[in-house]
Amino acid sequence: MEQHHPYEKLISVCVNFREEGSCCAKRGSVEIVETLKGYVKKNGLKGRIRVARSGCFGLCEMGPNIAVYPDGSDQGTWYKGVGPDDVGSIIEKHIVPLQK
């Protein structure tokens, strides 16, 4: 049954792990999830912003991969090759505006 989205933002982070080959989990995506979740919790945004662990987006060689919805477009915003230093800019672009 269709209903209104329960969150203002949904941030999905691929945490897929593969024994062989490249994958987002081997490149730090689990730590990225924890950083994002920690920020949301610390700033009282739980229930408004959902940070979710995702399965594979099929873009393993480009990972870690993150998808943010909604963002004002039907496509959402996709990030590839995200590292710990990139998390701050994702927070600034997608989470901080909801705090104002």
C-alpha positions in Angstrom: 0.0 0.0 0.0 1.4 3.4 -1.0 2.1 5.9 1.7 4.1 9.1 2.2 7.8 8.5 2.9 8.3 8.5 6.6 11.7 10.3 6.5 12.9 13.6 5.2 16.0 12.0 3.9 17.1 8.4 3.3 20.9 7.9 3.1 21.7 4.4 1.9 25.3 3.2 2.2 26.5 0.0 0.5 28.1 -2.2 3.1 28.3 -5.3 0.9 31.2 -7.7 1.6 32.8 -10.1 -0.9 35.5 -12.5 0.0 37.2 -12.0 -3.4 37.4 -8.9 -5.4 36.5 -5.4 -4.5 33.6 -4.3 -2.4 32.4 -1.3 -0.4 32.9 -2.9 3.0 36.6 -3.5 2.4 36.9 0.3 1.6 35.5 1.6 4.9 31.8 1.8 4.2 30.8 0.4 7.6 32.7 3.2 9.3 31.0 5.7 7.0 27.6 4.4 8.1 28.6 4.7 11.8 29.8 8.3 11.3 26.6 9.3 9.6 24.4 7.6 12.2 26.4 9.2 15.0 25.9 12.6 13.5 22.1 12.1 13.1 21.8 10.8 16.7 24.0 13.5 18.2 22.0 16.2 16.5 18.5 14.9 17.4 17.6 14.0 13.8 16.6 10.4 14.4 13.2 9.8 12.9 13.7 12.6 10.4 16.8 11.2 8.6 17.4 7.5 8.1 20.9 6.2 7.5 20.6 2.6 6.2 23.1 -0.1 5.4 22.5 -1.3 1.9 23.3 -4.3 -0.1 25.2 -4.1 -3.3 24.5 -1.3 -5.8 26.4 -3.2 -8.5 29.2 -0.6 -8.6 31.8 -2.3 -6.5 34.9 -1.0 -8.3 33.6 2.6 -7.6 32.8 2.2 -3.9 32.0 3.0 -1.3 28.7 4.0 -2.8 26.0 6.2 -1.2 22.6 7.2 -2.4 20.6 10.1 -0.9 16.8 10.5 -1.4 15.0 12.8 -1.8 17.2 15.6 -3.1 14.9 17.6 -5.2 15.2 15.3 -8.3 13.8 12.0 -9.2 17.2 10.5 -9.5 18.5 11.1 -6.0 22.1 12.0 -5.4 24.7 9.2 -5.9 28.2 9.3 -4.5 31.0 7.0 -5.5 34.5 6.4 -4.0 33.4 8.0 -0.7 36.1 8.1 1.9 36.1 9.3 5.5 37.1 12.8 4.4 34.0 13.1 2.2 31.5 12.4 4.9 31.6 16.0 6.2 30.6 17.4 2.8 27.7 14.9 2.5 26.5 16.0 5.9 26.8 19.7 5.0 24.9 19.3 1.7 22.1 16.9 2.8 21.7 17.0 6.6 22.7 20.4 7.9 20.0 22.2 5.8 17.3 20.2 7.7 18.7 21.6 11.0 17.9 25.2 10.2 
